Amino acid sequence: MQVLILTSGSGNWEGIYINGELHDEGHTLGDGDSRLYLMKVAEGFNFKVKDITVDEVTDEDDSYLYKMGRFPKLLEDLPDGNTYIGDL
């Protein structure tokens, strides 16, 4: 299981990718209760804390987020999407 939480450069937008597919995004995942949110998602997708990687988007991906207003459905569709796959 590969779980990646990406944050925008300013930290005001987050997205969670599970196996390369966007599961959720917003200003704050879980409406500010990140621990409970992650516990529920982990239970639903059967992953553990050790499976989670947290990263900040590259400058190019930050520009994409600003322009598009959201993360793409597939991680690989970010301009630098393959950069994060190596981290998983």
N, C-alpha and C positions, 0 to 999 in steps of 0.2 A: 504494500500500500504506500503510495506516495502522496503526501499532503503538503501543500505549499501555501503559506499565507504571505501575500504580497501587500506592501503598503506604498502609497504614493510618496514622492519626495517630500511633500509638506506634511505627510502623516495623516491627512484628513480623508483618505479613501483607502479601504482595504478590500481584498478579495481572497477567497479561499478556493484553491484548486485541489481536486482530489483525482489522482491519476490523470492529470492533464486537462480535466474539464472543470469549468467554473461551477462551483456549488452555490456560492452566495457572495454578495458584495454590498458595501455600504459605507457610510461615514464611520461607523463602529460596528464590527461584527457582533451579533448578539445583543444589540442595543445597550452596550456598555457592560454587560455581565459576561465577559469573555470566558471566564472559567466554566460557568454553567453551560454556555453556548457550545464550547469545545467538547465538554463531556457528553452533551446530547448528540452532537455530530459524530463523535468518536463511537458512541454506542450504536448509532444507526449505520455507520460504515465499517465498524469493526477495526478501528486503528488505535494505536497507542501513542502516548505523548512522544515517544522516541521517533515516531514516523513523521513528525511535524517539523518542517523547515520554515523559518521566518526570514524574509528578505525584503529589501527596499528595491523598487523598480529602478532600472537604468534611466539616464536622462532622456534617451530616445523613447522609452516606454512611458515615462512621465509626460512627455509631450503628446503621445498618443492618447493617454487618459484625459488630458486637458482638452484635446480636440474632440474626442469621441464621447467623453462623459461617462465612460464605463469600461470595464475589462471585457475582452472578447470571450466568447464561450469556450474556446480552446486556447490553452496556454501557448501553443505553437503559433498562434495567430498574432501574438504580440511581436512587434518588430525584433525585439531581442529575446523572444520567448524561449529559444533553445539554450540561452545562457543559464537559465534557472534549472533546466532539466539536469544539467551536470551537477547541480548542488544536491539533487535528490538521491 
